Amino acid sequence: MGASRRKSGPRSCRSKTAVVKWAAGRFAAECLPPEVSQKLIQAAAERAVRLLKAGKAPKPLQVKTPVQVKVDFVQSEMADRAMIFPGAKRSERSIEVVAEDMVGAYAAFRALLAMARG
C-alpha cells in the first residue's frame, strides 16, 4: 500500500468513517495497529454523534417498497438451483424476486446465493 493512501485518512463525506484497513488482495488486508484503529473509530463516532445532535446527520436511506432483487449468476446452473426460491422469476442466468422490505430483500439475496452454491 502506498504512503499516500495511508495518509488520506477518513473520506470527506457527510457520513463519518474511520479507515483502519485496506485491501491487499482477495483474502488479505493491511491493518492499522489496534490502538490506532480504536482512536480513529472513537473520533469518528464522536463526530457522528455531534452531527446527529446538531441535526446535521445524513437522513436515513428511504427505499421504496416492495423491493425488487435481481441476481445475475455467473453460470446458468447456479440460476437453475436458485429457482426453487418462492416467487422466483428467471431470465437466462438471472433470478428476480420481490420482497416486502429491505430486510426481506437482503434475506432473499442471501438465500439465492446459498441455493446457487448447492
C-alpha positions as CSV (number, residue, x, y, z in Angstrom):
1,M,0.0,0.0,0.0
2,G,1.4,3.4,-0.9
3,A,2.1,6.0,1.7
4,S,-0.3,8.5,0.1
5,R,-3.2,6.2,0.6
6,R,-2.4,5.7,4.3
7,K,-2.2,9.5,4.8
8,S,-5.6,10.1,3.2
9,G,-7.5,9.2,6.4
10,P,-11.3,9.3,6.6
11,R,-13.1,10.3,3.4
12,S,-14.7,13.7,3.4
13,C,-18.4,13.0,3.1
14,R,-21.5,13.6,5.1
15,S,-21.2,10.3,6.9
16,K,-18.3,9.8,9.3
17,T,-15.9,6.9,8.7
18,A,-12.7,5.6,10.1
19,V,-10.4,3.9,7.6
20,V,-8.5,1.3,9.6
21,K,-7.6,-1.3,6.9
22,W,-7.1,-1.5,3.2
23,A,-7.5,-4.5,0.8
24,A,-4.2,-6.1,-0.1
25,G,-5.8,-9.0,-2.0
26,R,-8.9,-11.1,-2.1
27,F,-8.1,-12.7,1.3
28,A,-5.7,-10.2,2.8
29,A,-5.7,-6.7,4.3
30,E,-3.2,-4.2,5.6
31,C,-4.5,-3.0,9.0
32,L,-3.5,-0.2,11.3
33,P,-2.4,-1.3,14.8
34,P,-5.5,-1.9,17.1
35,E,-4.6,1.1,19.4
36,V,-4.6,3.4,16.4
37,S,-7.8,1.9,14.9
38,Q,-9.6,2.3,18.3
39,K,-8.7,6.0,18.4
40,L,-9.8,6.6,14.8
41,I,-13.1,4.8,15.3
42,Q,-13.7,6.6,18.6
43,A,-13.1,10.0,17.0
44,A,-15.3,9.2,14.0
45,A,-18.1,8.1,16.3
46,E,-17.8,11.3,18.4
47,R,-18.1,13.4,15.2
48,A,-21.1,11.4,14.1
49,V,-22.9,11.9,17.4
50,R,-22.1,15.7,17.4
51,L,-23.6,15.9,13.9
52,L,-26.7,13.9,15.0
53,K,-27.2,16.2,18.0
54,A,-26.9,19.3,15.8
55,G,-29.4,18.0,13.3
56,K,-26.8,17.8,10.6
57,A,-26.5,14.0,10.2
58,P,-27.4,12.4,6.9
59,K,-31.0,11.4,6.6
60,P,-31.7,7.6,6.6
61,L,-32.0,6.0,3.2
62,Q,-35.6,5.5,2.3
63,V,-36.2,2.6,0.0
64,K,-39.5,2.3,-1.9
65,T,-41.3,-0.9,-1.3
66,P,-41.8,-3.6,-2.5
67,V,-38.1,-4.2,-3.2
68,Q,-37.1,-6.0,-6.4
69,V,-34.0,-8.2,-6.1
70,K,-32.2,-9.3,-9.2
71,V,-29.1,-11.6,-9.1
72,D,-27.1,-12.3,-12.2
73,F,-25.3,-15.5,-11.8
74,V,-22.0,-16.5,-13.5
75,Q,-23.3,-19.9,-14.6
76,S,-26.7,-21.0,-15.7
77,E,-26.6,-24.0,-13.3
78,M,-26.5,-21.5,-10.4
79,A,-29.7,-19.9,-11.6
80,D,-31.2,-23.4,-12.0
81,R,-30.6,-24.2,-8.3
82,A,-31.8,-20.8,-7.1
83,M,-35.1,-21.2,-9.0
84,I,-36.6,-23.1,-6.0
85,F,-36.9,-19.8,-4.2
86,P,-40.7,-19.0,-3.8
87,G,-41.8,-16.5,-6.4
88,A,-38.6,-16.5,-8.4
89,K,-38.6,-15.5,-12.0
90,R,-35.9,-16.4,-14.3
91,S,-34.3,-14.7,-17.3
92,E,-31.3,-16.6,-18.7
93,R,-28.7,-16.6,-15.9
94,S,-30.7,-14.0,-13.7
95,I,-33.2,-14.6,-11.0
96,E,-35.6,-11.9,-9.8
97,V,-37.7,-11.9,-6.7
98,V,-39.8,-9.3,-4.9
99,A,-39.6,-8.6,-1.2
100,E,-41.8,-6.6,1.1
101,D,-38.9,-4.5,2.5
102,M,-35.1,-4.2,2.6
103,V,-34.8,-6.8,5.4
104,G,-36.7,-9.3,3.3
105,A,-34.7,-8.3,0.2
106,Y,-31.4,-8.9,2.0
107,A,-32.7,-12.3,3.3
108,A,-33.8,-13.2,-0.3
109,F,-30.4,-12.2,-1.7
110,R,-28.6,-14.4,0.8
111,A,-30.9,-17.3,0.3
112,L,-30.5,-17.1,-3.5
113,L,-26.7,-17.2,-3.2
114,A,-26.8,-20.1,-0.8
115,M,-29.1,-22.0,-3.1
116,A,-27.0,-21.3,-6.1
117,R,-23.9,-22.7,-4.4
118,G,-25.8,-26.0,-4.0
